[in-house]
Amino acid sequence: MDGGDDDDVLGEISNNEANFKILGEIHSFTAVAGTPNSTTSLGWKLFNNSDFLLPDIVEINSSGCYVYHFLDEDEGPTDEGQVHNFPSVHFKKNVSLPVDMSDYEITNASIQSLFNASVDINVDAPGDSVDFSAIWDSATFYVEIADLANSYSFRVAEYKTRTLGQNIGPILSMTDTLMQNVSENDLITAINLALEKDPDHSNFTIILGIDIYCEDNIGTGGGDEDRWNYLIIKTCDLTFSYQKRIDKFTSLSINQESNSISGENIQIINANINFNYSIDQAWPTNLSTFSEIRILINNNTYKDTLLLSSASTTYQPAKLGGFEVTSLIVKDVNITTSIQIFLANSFDLDKNITIFIDDVYFYISYIILKPEVNIFPLVIGLSTGIVVLITGFILYQVHFKYPKMVRKVKKLNKKIKKGKKLKPIELNTRDLIIKNNISKQKQFLIIEQEKSIEFKNFKEE
Amino acid sequence: MAKGFVITKWTEDQGLVVYHRYPENLTVDLDDMMRIFYAHITGAGEAGNVLVRLEKTKSNVSSYFTGMESTTPLMINLMLELGEDPEMFGEAVISEINKNILQYMQKMTENVGESYEITKELTAYMKDALLLLERLKNLSKEQRMAQIFSSERARTILEMLQERAYSRGELRTLIEEKTGRFISNLEIALDPFIKTDIIKQDWIEGDSDITLFLLSDFTVMRVPAEKLIENAKKNLPTPELATKYMKKVSEFLNAYEPNFEDNMKVALNMINPDKYDFITLFRERAYPINKIPKGPGEKFDEIRAFLKSLEDDNILTLIKDKTGIDWVFLLTDPVAYTFYPEYLIENIRRDISEKKIEKKTAIKHLELLEQVYKK
């Protein structure tokens, strides 16, 4: 196999037929479910959030990740209670997947986190009568996904209270409230990024966090007090599904080596190969349109291939009359024939697919003759021609194939990558692009008017 | 879907009272209304808009307040689902609805004897407004662009990204600073940009935030109505009408120089679903005024009003045929003209030379610009 991933395929010969298996899988995984440290969500531990002080009481109990905090600015002989105005706590759990996820693709994911909160009326929220205010008191509940070293973390759900503690109402509690999630795509990206950092691509950390912010809202008559009776992250459910990622350029072959055709006076006049092929289910064309069956002679690929999408569930011949592969037969070397399944792009596959090959035949016809013609000048001429063609082809592929604008983009990108000095590039400004379009539209109108006059004159004639 | 409208008024003796609601079975919690009221009056109590999230009724409320200085302080509350944001419909549309509701309220104050009839009219208007909001969620690509153009916040986002790529966090901060308005949900603000393929969101390795890249640009403008001109070239609908039409179009477009006010006028016509239906109809051919296809339940007077407003904005024009019947033509075709933002290539060169952006951001942006270029 050249390139790709040999874990993605399995080849075997049984019942006198070759079986090419492409190995797909689908799994669903529940990273956490329910209340932290209940039987369905074990392994949560408590941590400081960086340098922030912890709230007064933090614990994981039967209600979930629990916090109690009371800010009393007057606390202590020198009002040192003020340092407790922005406490925070993290609850973490490491999650391990049973597989190396670099071979899999997460196809869907969901997260749901509930919290409960209760505060005293002294917690201040917009609308309350206070001496001064800016951003008010608040508690922020959140869920983050991080790598094991916690060097990068991505917030995937959050809820910051805004009205909790409001005197009108009053609003002093919140029951079983859902945090607001990021989009499913962002959630998947966060899990992928965390897994990327892990050498085994199978471990990451879930962080549940509670930040409390107590603003100093009292100007006179003593210090501010904010009592947070309880802030609880009650449940956190994170589940996702993943499918096997079949890597591009994965290939699988059956090979046969046969003797060489040797002798100066031998001329090969025809080589023809054919076989029957079938598939156990329709090929998922939408996932991989250009995956194909190839024929290789001595590692040279024959120009015609069979798209896997053309395979049916009953045996059919690869080509009526077979493939004419004479050009690939070289004298004096052993002839190695391969039939190869080639997967052209990466895709996710949720089940196995088998391709069958049977009744392979390969005929070579040759004649023996005496070479008399001096073909040296012809060879030189042809070689020069080929060199010119290849140079032209390469220049076209790397340069002229692209429109002028793309060439400018590519050139600048190359210079930036190499750290070269960058000269200003002459391009149309936004205003000029719009102005040019208006001129074009006016020009269109003039041309159409002229055509209209011509048309009328013609009709009158 | 928007749930309905609640109009409340504040009086010295009664406090806050619900004045009118639509639909009639819409649940209104007076505590919730007080919360919204407080959100308005915190500070100077001036006229303006707030967006309030109500947990209890699981609603977002886009609320307009006439201010404590007005004769009768009124709040017009548009009750939305939790996932909805007024920006989804465009601030211009919501302002227009609020303005019209206020006119009904004004009429009611001035003609107390007719208040029953006016209330009936107001109810019918609110019903239509909710229908309009629902239709605004299913805009075409060019209408979404017009919506971006007509919104100050979206326009500011576009202008920022015309300069360079920004992370979502940076963009949010800069937009809030520039517009002085809090962005409650950046996802919703970016939604029309993503749906129209104007921007792409992507991670750059090593960054903790997603970066936003402008990959296509547009402006709203007028162009000749291509199909109608093709028809006129063939003397359609009649030789006389074709000549008159070409003359009118030439006169208008030769003098046409786009400017912000005119572009805004064009954009507002495009985002109005009823007017947009007429624009797309007249893009195909001209119609005699008495043969314009009518929608179910549409009355001729209503059609006439839409046509008049489009004519006033120089989008439609009426030309009389020999028999004296008016034919309706598209004078100019309002379009969102999209183009490749080639100027960004020079911006990226300038920014990297002046160290305003990181190398990896420049490389990523150039790679994306290379991928989207079509010729």
Interface residues (C-beta under 8 A of the other chain):
Chain A: P126 G127 Y152 S153 F154 R162 T163 Q166 I168 G169 M174 T177 S183 D186 T189 L193 P403 M405 V406 K408 V409 K410 L412 N413 I416 K417 L422 P424 I425 L427 N428 T429 R430 I433 I434 N437 I438 Q441 K442 F444 L445 E448 Q449 K451 S452 F455 K456 K459
Chain B: D31 M34 R35 Y38 A39 T42 R53 E55 Q162 E187 W203 S208 I210 D217 T219 M221 V223 P224 E226 I229 E230 A232 K233 K234 N235 P239 A242 M246 V249 S250 L253 N254 Y256 E257 P258 Y337 F339 Y340 P341 E342 Y343 I345 E346 I348 R349 R350 I352 S353 K359 A362 I363 L366 E367 L369 E370 Y373 K375
